Amino acid sequence: MARPDGWVDLTTAEDILGNKAPNELKTLKGHLECQTMKELLLVIEGFEVLEERISEGGVRALYRVKPEQIIDTAVI
């Protein structure tokens, strides 16, 4: 699902969350006053959001966890 560089398509992530936890996603967006998944990730501040041009025209939104937010589970 993630690209080798760690970025994930934002639309794919929203589709998965919408299917697995639709009520939680709706509640979180409402509580944080966000209309879009992109807004939600920017408000949470634990994620980086990137927009890249695609060959078909338009823009694709991607996200990844900020490097400083990654926990090294080998230490736990």
C-alpha positions as CSV (number, residue, x, y, z in Angstrom):
1,M,0.0,0.0,0.0
2,A,2.8,2.5,0.8
3,R,5.3,3.4,-1.8
4,P,9.0,2.5,-1.2
5,D,9.5,6.1,-0.1
6,G,6.8,5.8,2.6
7,W,4.1,7.9,1.0
8,V,0.5,6.6,0.8
9,D,-2.2,7.8,-1.5
10,L,-4.6,9.9,0.6
11,T,-7.7,8.7,-1.3
12,T,-6.8,5.1,-0.6
13,A,-6.3,5.8,3.1
14,E,-9.7,7.6,3.3
15,D,-11.5,4.7,1.5
16,I,-10.0,2.2,3.9
17,L,-10.9,4.2,7.0
18,G,-14.3,4.9,5.6
19,N,-15.0,1.2,5.2
20,K,-13.3,0.0,8.5
21,A,-14.3,2.9,10.8
22,P,-16.8,5.2,9.2
23,N,-18.4,6.5,12.4
24,E,-15.0,7.2,14.0
25,L,-13.8,9.0,10.9
26,K,-17.0,11.1,10.8
27,T,-16.8,11.9,14.5
28,L,-13.1,12.9,14.3
29,K,-13.6,15.1,11.3
30,G,-16.6,16.8,13.1
31,H,-14.8,17.2,16.4
32,L,-11.7,18.8,14.7
33,E,-13.9,20.7,12.2
34,C,-12.3,19.2,9.1
35,Q,-14.1,18.7,5.8
36,T,-11.5,16.6,4.2
37,M,-9.0,13.9,5.1
38,K,-6.2,16.2,4.1
39,E,-7.4,18.8,6.5
40,L,-7.7,16.2,9.2
41,L,-4.1,15.0,8.8
42,L,-2.8,18.6,8.8
43,V,-4.7,19.4,12.0
44,I,-3.4,16.2,13.7
45,E,0.2,17.4,12.9
46,G,1.7,13.9,13.1
47,F,1.6,13.5,9.3
48,E,3.3,15.1,6.3
49,V,1.0,15.8,3.3
50,L,2.4,16.1,-0.2
51,E,0.7,16.9,-3.5
52,E,2.3,15.7,-6.7
53,R,1.3,16.2,-10.4
54,I,0.3,13.1,-12.2
55,S,0.8,12.3,-15.9
56,E,-2.9,12.3,-16.6
57,G,-3.2,15.9,-15.4
58,G,-4.3,17.0,-12.0
59,V,-2.8,16.4,-8.6
60,R,-2.5,13.4,-6.3
61,A,-2.4,13.9,-2.5
62,L,-0.1,11.7,-0.5
63,Y,0.7,11.4,3.2
64,R,3.1,9.7,5.5
65,V,3.9,9.7,9.2
66,K,6.4,12.4,10.1
67,P,9.8,10.8,10.7
68,E,9.9,12.1,14.3
69,Q,6.6,10.4,15.1
70,I,7.8,6.9,14.1
71,I,8.4,4.7,17.1
72,D,11.2,2.1,16.9
73,T,9.4,-1.0,18.0
74,A,12.7,-2.9,18.3
75,V,13.5,-0.8,21.4
76,I,10.2,-1.6,23.1
